[in-house]
């Protein structure tokens, strides 16, 4: 199965209910981590309904989906218009940063008493850091970008 251009976060920390997220240790680079995505109820793809966890926030139902990433998952990145295989980034570099990804994954329906035997396992992932929401504006020529600065005498401050 495949999903393109979804945004989420990598969970690379060892779970410990007695510690806050910031206090948890980062897992080793050869361990399984997850990529966590949240979908609105009307945007949840049909192929993800089996392992999606519903929750409510601010009166709105959302669904959380975890994609499992093993040490054998292939990582890719777009460079100069081409998709290029890269080494798996260090978990510390993935931690706490939002990414836009394209996923190639499979659904595994194993023994439900063993968490690792069920869920969505990623075969390959194309990653792009999603931290510059002004990227399109920065790429535009300054002469072509209308800022409204020429009318600054109309501003309220």
ABEGO torsion letter per residue (X at the ends): XBBBGBBBBBBABBBBAABBAAABBBBBAABBBBBBBBBBAAABBAAAAAABBBBBBGGBBBBBBBBBBBAABBBBBBBGGBBBBBBBBBAAAABGBBBBBBBBBBBBBBBAABAAABEBBBABBBBBBBABAAAAAAABBAAABBAGAAAAAABAX
